[in-house]
Amino acid sequence: MSKIFQERISDRIMRIVGSLLVQEVSDPRLQDLTVTKVVVDRELQYANLYVASFDPEANQGEVMAALRGASSFLRRELSQRLHTRTLPQLRFHWDPTSLYAAEVDALLDSLEIPNEEEPEENNDSTSV
């Protein structure tokens, strides 16, 4: 399978699963969840879906368990919308990027950087 086709399938899976999570999955543990990245292998056997939550209080273990529980529904819906000869198994992974971003923000907020003072204007005016 070509790299372009892999990327196209990954993009379609990301859009479809993201839409399903927002509109059709009713599990409250999956609210505020987004699919950040999808990587499909060359044989289209596996789709690795990376997810993150907008809720900083979200329990990663509970979210992953809920995704495993919803995977058969998501796969069934994908089969109806994707129209490929084979349908990959869905493997969910927690995307730690948002956690790293929060840590970086906290570090930046903790730095005490003095405000730059405006340079004093040179008031040497000579009258001619």
Secondary structure by P-SEA (a helix, b strand, c coil): ccaaaaaaaaaaaaaaaaaaaacccccccccccccccccccccccbbbbbbbbccccccaaaaaaaaaaaaaaaaaaaaacccccbbbbbbbbbbaaaaaaaaaaaaaaacccccccccccccccccc
